[in-house]
Amino acid sequence: MAKITLMGAALVAATVAAGCCDKNNCSESAQPESAGGAEAAATLPGQADTAAEQKDPAEVVLTVNGAKLTRGQMDADAEKLVASVKNQIPAEQLPEAMRHFRMQVGREFIINNVLAVQAEKMGYKVDESEIAGRVNSMLAKSAGRPGAPASFDELVEKHPLGKERALAEIKSSLLIDKMIQGEVIDKDATDYTAEANEVLNNIAAENAKIYSEENAKAKIGELKKTLDETPETDRAAKFAELAKEFSGCPSGAKGGDLGEFGHGQMVPEFDKAAFELEVGQISEPVKTSFGYHLILATDKKKDEDKVRASHILLKTGTPKPVPTGDEVVADIKRFKNRSKANDYVLDAVTAAEITVIDEFKDLMPRKKPAEAKPEAVEAPAPAPETEKPAEVPVDNAANK
């Protein structure tokens, strides 16, 4: 089971899910793996800098479980971070950059004094080889980029806050990783076999609705013949019945109903056939990039140049690969563990004693939302893809 990397997953969960972020900048891209580097300024918040430079540097702006961060400490770090990317930021955005990095320093302070401290208290440790391994992983990710560090020493020496801080951040991220692994992932004894079987059954059902070109042409002809032989008064109901049974489009669940659409919203072949039909008329088989369709016009608004139609789609193409049960179980477990890790981090941060001055109130963690009835969640790949509008013959999808 692959570990969840904290400075790219649970650390983001702690800062974003817990609310420790600038309200205009709560995206993962705003949570860089380390506190410095050009990537840190990739997304700058749109709000103006509100911290006047002349305020008391000894003022405590943030307290976390008794640990205090002063304005002077926050500003000193933020200034170094801004300096590291100053050449990449327009001058008029420097105040915003300063605000952004102040918030980032605050987030790092919360993480270090909640999660990393908690991990150490629980007995988790990090050795030099693990730090070297993490650095090598970081070097590999940045390899080939302009100015990317080529060695351990170069990477930590280039850190805007200095070598010691760089090593401390790496150690902190490893400690948190280990705690999440030990307290969340390794303790997950849930049997995901039933969910995996459901995923596999869905893949099989989807694959069963993918035809070869020859079989699709033959089958669509059979369906057209069946509909032609159905009494006109029963034809719409029969069309809906066949759509539910055979259509490979998500609209099949609604009897093939695509709703109302105008000219140009569907791929050309489908568009032409649908607008040529009279209400209640069923088309001959129509070939598009998705497969073979039968189209039933159910309403027309000639004054608005719109039509409402249903269709039966027999998809052509290559069936989806079928993973093993173990692969699906592993993917579902990884997906569920990511959510559990986020909850664990959120619980730890919201339970901490944190006070912050109004100027940086967005650093204050938000309370965990009330427990809601869980909704059905699709497992990640290799689970079958969520049905996309591309399977309905939309014009722009046909060009993909």
N, C-alpha and C positions, 0 to 999 in steps of 0.2 A: 504493500500500500504506500503510495507516494505521500510524503509529508506535505502539509500545507505550509507554504513559505510565508512567514508572518509579515515581513516588511512589504510583501506584495499581496497579502490576503488578510490575515487577522489584524495586522496593524491598521490597514485600511478600514477593516470592520470596526475597530475600536474608535477611530477618529471620525468615520462617517456615520456608522450605525448609531454610535453613542451621541452623535450631535456635536462632536468636537471639531467643528469645521466652520469656515467662513460661510455664511448663508448664501453667498453668491458663488461659492467655489467648493461644492461638496462632491467633486468627481474623483474617480480613482486616479485620473491623470494628474490631479493636484497633490497626490500623496507619493512623492518619489521614494525610491528605495533607500536613499540616504538623504541627509539634510541639505546637501549641496549639489552643484552641477547645473549644467544648462537646462536639463529637463525640468528642474524645479520652477523655472519661470515660464514654462510652456503655456500655462493657463493662469492668467492674473485676474483677480477679482475686479469687478467694475466699480466698487465703491471707493470713495476718496479716503486718503490717509487721515485718521482722526486723532492721532497721537501727536500732540505738539512737542517739538524737540526740546523745549525748555522745561518740561515737567521734571519733577524730582527723580533722579536716577535711583535713589534708595527706596522709592515707593515699591511696596510688594504688590505685584499685579496678579499673581496667581499662587495659590497654596494648594498643595496636593498631599494629603496624609501627613501634614506637618512640614513638608519640604516647601521652601519658599523660592519664588522666582521674582527678582526685582526688575524694575523697568530698565535699569542700566544693563543688567545681564541680557535681557531680551533684546534690547536695542543693539548691543555689541555684537551679538550673534547675527541678528537680522542684517546689520550693516555689512558684515563679512559675506553673507550670502548674496546680498544685492551686488556687492563689488565683484563677485565671481561671475555674474552674468550681465554686468552693466553695459558691456559693449553690444549686447544683443537686445537691449530694451530701449525704445525711444525715450528721450529725456522726459517727456511729459508723463510717461508711465512710471517713472521711478518712485514717486510717492505711493502709487498703488502697489508696486513691487515691495516696498518697505512694509506696507500693511500686510501683504500676503506672507512675507517671511516672518514677521512678528507672530502671526497666527500659527505658522508652521513651527516655530520655536516653542510656542505654547503647547501645541499638540504633542510634540516630542517629549516635552517635560511631563505631561500627563501620562503618556505611555510608559516612560522610563520609571516614574515613581508609583505607578500602579502595577502594570503587568510584569515588568522586569524585576521589580522588588519582590512581588508575590512569587515569581518563579524561584528566586534565590531562597526565599524563606521556606519554600516547599522542598528544597534540597537539590534543585536542578543546577548542573554545572556545565561549563563550556571549557574545552581545552584548546591549546594552540593549533592542533591539527584541524579542528572543526572550524576555527576562524580562517585558517588558510584555505580550507575547502570552500567556504562561503565566498571568500575573495576570488578564488579561481573561477567560481560560477559567475560572479559579477563581471570578471574580466572577459569571460567567454561571451557573455551577452552583449558587451559593448565592443567586442573585437570588430575591426573594420570601419568603425565610425571615425570621422576626422577628430584627431586629438585624443583618441581613446587611450587610457593608460595601458601599458604593456606588461606591467609587473605589479606584484603585491605592494612593494615600496612606493612605486609611482602612484598607484591608486590612492593609498592613504596619505601620501605627501601632498597630493593635489586637493585633498578635501579642504573646503573653505574654512572649516573650523579647526583644522590641524589634525595631525596624526593621531593624537591620543583620543580626540573626540570621534574620529573615524572608527578606530578600533573599538571604542566603547559602544558605538551604535551597532556595529556588527555583532559584538558580544550580546548586546541587549536583544537584538532580533533573534539570535540563536536561542537564547534563554526562553524567549516567549514561544518560539517554535517548539522547543522541547516540552514546555508545559502544555501547550495545546495538544501535542501528540500524545503525551502521557495521560492527561486528564480528560481528554475528549475522544480522540480517535481510537487509541488503544483500548478504551473502555466501552466502545460501541460493540455490543454483542448481539445486535438486532439481526434477525434472519430476514434477508431481503429476497429470498427465493421466490415467494409468491409474486412480488412486484416484478421480478426479472421475468418470470413466466408470462406475466401480462404483457410486458414489453415485447417478448418474443412472439406472442400470439398476434400482437398488433402488426409486427413486421410481416408475419406470414399472411395476415389478412390483406395488408397493403400489396404485397407481392402477388397475391392471387388476382388482383385487379390490374396487373400489368400484362399486356398481351403482346405477342409477336405481331408484326405487321399483317401477316397472313391471317392469323386467328382473329385479330381485331376486325378486319374487313368482313370475315365470315360471320362473326358474332353480331356486329352492328347490323348486318343484313337480316339476320334472324330476328333481332329486336324490332327492326322496321316492319318486317312481315307480320310479327305478332300484333303490333299496333295497328297496322292497316286492316287486319282481320277483326279488330275489336270494334264493337258498335260505337258510333260517333259519340253517343251520350256517355259512354263509359271510358272514352279514350284518354281524357285528362287524368282520371284516377289510375288507369293502367300505366300511363306514362310515369306518374309519381311512384308507383309500386316498382316498376322496373329500374327507375333511377336509384331508389333506395337499395335495391339488390345488386345492381351491376355498376353503377357509376363510380368512377375513380376520382371524382371531384368532391370536395367537402360539401358542395351544395346537394349532393345525393341524399344526405340526411334530411333535407327539407324537400324531398321529392324532385330535386333538380332545380328548384327555383333560384334564379340569379338576381331577381329583383328587376328594377327599372334601370335602363342605361341609354345613353345617347350615342349618336354616330361617333366613331373613333375611339370608343372606350374598350372595344374588343378587338382582337386580331382581325385583319381584313377579311379572311375567309368566313369567319364566324359572323362578323358584322354584316357583310353582304347578305348572307343567307337569312339572318334573323330579320332584317328590315324588309326583305322581299316577301316574307310570310304574311298571310292573313291571320287574324286572331283565330285560334283553334286549329291552325294548320301545323302539321309536322313536316320538317324538312327531310330531304334525302340525306344520306350520310355525308357529313362534312369533314374533310381532313384538315387538321391544323398541326402545328408543331407539338401539340399535346397528345394527339391521337385522333380518334374518330368520334364525332358528335352526332346525336340526333337533337334537333332543336324544336321546341314547341312554343309558339307565340301565344302568350296568354292575355296580352293587352297592348294597345297601341294608342299613342297620343300624337296624331299626325301634326297638330298645330305646334307641338313642342319638339317634334322630330325625335320621339323617344318610343322605346318598345320595352315591354316586360316579357321575359322568356324563361323557360326552363330548359335544361339540357341533360342528356345522358352522355357521359364521356367514357369511352374505353381507352385508357391510357396505353401508349406504346412506349417501349424503351427497355432499359435493363433493370431487372429486379434489384432491390437493395441487398447488400451483403448481410448475411445472417450471422451475428456474433455468437460466441458460445455463451452458455448460461453463466459461467464464471466471470466472463468479461462484463456482462450486463450487471451482475451483482456488484462487481468492483466499481463500476461507473455510478451505480445508484448509491452505493455506500459513500463514495467520494463526494457526490452531490449533497447527500444528507449531512455528511460530516462538516461540509463547508458552512452550512446553516447552523449546525450545533456549535461550531467554533465561534461564529459571529455572536451567538447568544451567550456563550461563555465569556467572551471578551466584554460584551455589553454589560453583563451582570457585574463583572469585576469593576468596570469603570464607573457605573452608576452607583455602586456600593461604596466607592471611595469618598473620602471627605475632601471636597473640592470647593474652594471659594475663588472668585475672580472679580475684578473690578468691572464696572459697567462698560468701559471702553472695549473690553475683550469678552463680553458676555456670551458671544457665539461659541466660545470654547467650553461653556458649561454643558455637560452631558444632558441630553434629554432623557426623560424617564422611559423605560421600556413600555411599549404599548400594551394595553390589556390583552389578555389571551383571547384570541379569536378562534372560531372553528376552522381547522385547517382545510384549505382547498386542495383539490387534486393537483398534484405537481408532476409534470412530465420529467422523466429521468433524462439526463444529458446523453449525448452521443455515446454509444451507438444505438440509442433508442431511435425509433422512427421519427423523422422530421415532422414538426408541426405542419399541418396542411397550410399551404401558402396560397395567396391569390393567384400565383403563377399557374396553378392547376385549373383555375378558371381562365378562360381565354381572354386575358387582358392584353391590350396591344403592346404596352411597354414590356411586359413579361415575355412576349414572344421573341423579343430580340436578344434575350439573355443567352 
